[in-house]
Amino acid sequence: MTDGEFSRIVIDDGIAILTIRRPERMNALHPAAHYELSDAFDRLAMTTDVRVVVVTGAGDRAFCAGYDLKDNLETGVMELPPTGFAGFNARCDYPLPVIAAVNGIAMGGGFELALACDIIVAADTASFALPEPRVGWAAVGGGVQRLPRAVGMKRAMDIILTGRTVDAGEAHAIGLASEVTPAADLRPAAMRWASQIAACAPLALRCARQVAYAAFDMPIEQALDMRHFPLSNAVLASEDAIEGKRAFVERRAPNWSGR
């Protein structure tokens, strides 16, 4: 376990749980918290025994309520690291799969953080909103860019243009959340998803994520041309590819090396 001032990291069997810890502010983030989280994501990316990251919020009220506007009014400072909100939203090729375990309100930058993750698992008490237009802002830190890719343009625009709140049931119905679970079962559900991911070859997962995201806006003939994705050849020639075949034939669990 590693405790920061505003975060906690627990690593268990290849799964890192990164918890945002500002429950007294609904896990809203101020500059120091953004930078601390950025450092945490950097450290996890370099930790060889971590295969997947689960991000969640402390307490049962909020995943992350966005930027801490109260702190901004008190200090006059609004600042983000180069890696973006929560030290993550501006990253486009993070090497590890990331799951958002949304335990309550995900608002503004908090919703953008969930959108930046690969999978969203939500408590039935979770809610999502991009309310920036209601306070004179626009959710350009990833919200308006990623939401249409997640749920389609028309569904995204009714959420973006109204600033309305989406509850957990609707989030699941429109394909935003992969699973909705009672709040008490959120952590086990997220760990179940994470365990399934951790059982796969790390290099193969990185390749699959890289191709899926990069190919999304490509014409299909380009997306099928693996010359655009050199990592695909590395995967086929990797030690893990050999190990995977051997384990299949020998009817045992593979021992991945990440090479």
N, C-alpha and C positions, 0 to 999 in steps of 0.2 A: 504494500500500500504506500502511495506517495501523496501526501497532502500539500497542496498549495494554499495560499490565502483565500482563493476563490474557486478552487477546484480540487478534486480528488481522483486519483487513478488507482484502480485495483486490477491486477492482472491474474487471471485464473485459466490455466490450460489453454493458452494461446489467445484468450479473449481479454481485451482491455476494456474496462468500464470507466469512462470519463464522465464524472458528475460535475455539473456547474453548481457552485455553492454560494449563492447569494439569495437564499430564500426570503430574507427580510425585505428584499427589493423584487420579489417575484422572479428571481434569477435574471433580472435585467442587468445589462453589462455596461460598465464604465471603462475608460481607457486601460486602467491597470488590469482589469479582468480580461479584456481582449488580448493584451500582450501575454498574459500568463497562459491563456488557452492556446495561443499560437505556439508558445514554447512547448506546451504539453503535446500538441499534435506533432511537432517536429521530433520530440523525443520518442514518441510511440512509433513513428515511421522508421526510426533507426534502431528500434528494439527488435532483435532478431527473432525472439520467441513470441512476438505478437502477430497474429494473423488476421484479426478483425477487431474493430473498435465499436463499442456501443456508447452512444452519447445520451445522457439523460440529465434531468434537473433534480436538485435537492428538494425535498418536501413533496406534498401532494397537490399543490395549487398550480404550479407553473413549470413547464419545460424551460422556457425563456421568454420573457415578456418584451424582448427587444432591447434597444438602446436605453440606457438609464437617463431619461430626460431630466429627472430631478437632480441628478449629479451634474448634468450639463448646465442647468440653470444656476446651480450653486457655485460651479467652478468656472463657467464660461468656456470650458474645454470640451471639444468633440474630436476624438482622434481614434483612428484604427491602424493596426499594423498593415504592412503590405499584403498579408494573407487574408485581410478582410474581416468582416464581423465574426466574432468568436474565434478569430485566428484561423478560420476555415473557409468561409464563403467564397473567397477569391481564388481558392485552389481549384485547378481544373484537372490535375493528374495526380491526385494523392495516391500513394502506392498501396494503401490498405482499404479493403471494403469497410464502409461505415454504416451503422444502423442508428437511426434516431428512435429512441424509446421515449415517446412523447407522453409525459405523465400529467399534463395539465395544459395551461395556456401556452400556445406557441404563436406569438404575435410579432408582427414587423420582422425585425432581424431574426427573432427566434423561429418564425415560420421559414424565413430564408435559410436558416441553419438546417432545419429539417429537410428542406428541399435539396440542399447541397449534399445530403447523405444519400446513399444508394437505396436504402429501404427504410420505410417508416412503419413502426409498430406503435399503435396508439392505445392508451387507456380509454375506457368508455367515457371518461370525464374530460378527455382532451378536446381542445378547440383550436382552430387555426384562423388567422386573419392577417391581412395586409392593410392596416388602417391608415397608412401614411397620407393618402389624399385628404383625410379628414382633419389633419393637422398641417396641411400645406406642403407635404413632402410627396415623394414618389418612391416606391420600393425598388430602386434601381441597384440595390446591393445583391441582386440575385433573384428576387421575388418575381418581377415582371419578366425576367429572362427564362427562369426555370419552370415556373408554374405552367405556361402553355405547353412546354415539352412534356410535362408530367400528366396533364389531364386534357389537353387539346385547347385550341384557341378560344372557342366560344365559352366553354365552361370557365376557363381561366379569366376571361375578360369580365364576366359577371361578378367574379370575386374581386378582381383588381379594381374595377371602376366604381364599385359600391363601397369597398372597404368592409364588407359584411363578414360575419363570423360563420365559419363552417364547423359544424360539430363532428364528432368522431364517426357517427353513422354515415353522414354524407361523404366524409373523407374516404371511407371505405367504398362507398357506392360508386364514386367517380374515379376510383383507382389511385387515389393519392396515398392511402394507407394500405399496406399489405394485409394487416390484421388489426382487429379491434378486440380488446380483451378487458375483463374487469380490472379495475385499477390494482387490486391486490395481486393479480396474476401478470402484471406487465413485465416485471423483471424476468420471471421464468420464461415468458413468451419470447422476449428479446434474446435471452440466452439460448433458447432452442434454435432460433434463426441463426444466431452467431455460431453455434456449434456445427450446424450443417455447412456453413461457409468455411469454418476452420478445418473441416474434414477434407476440403478440396486442396489441390496443389496451388500454392501461392502465386507462382509465376503464371500459371494458366488463368487464374482469376484476374490478375493484373492485365493480361492480354485481353481477356473477354470484356472487361470493363472499358479498357482503352478503345477497343474496336467499336463497342456498342455506342459509346458517347460520341466518338469522332464520326462514325458512319451515319449518325442520325439525320444529318442535313445533307448528306452526299447523295448524288444520283446513284441508283442501285448498281450500275455498272462499275462505278468507282468504289463503292463500298465493298464489292466482291473482289476487288483487285488487291491482293495481299501485299503488293509492292508499296502500298500506302501505309502498311502496318508491319514494319520490320520485326517487331516483337513476336509476331506469329511464327516466323521461322525459328526464332530462338526457342520458343516453346516446344516446337516439334523436335528440335535437336537437344532438348534439355535432359539432364539426368532424371528429372522427375517424370518425364514422358516414358523413359525406360522403366523406371520404378513402378509407374502406374500399370504398365502392361504386365510386368512381372508379378505384381501383387494380385492382379486380376486372375492370372493363370494359376497362381498359387493359393487363391481364395483366402487372402489375408488383407488386413488393413495396410495401406501403403505408408511408408516412412518418408515423408517429403523433406527434401533438403533446401528447396527454394532455388535450386540451380538447374 
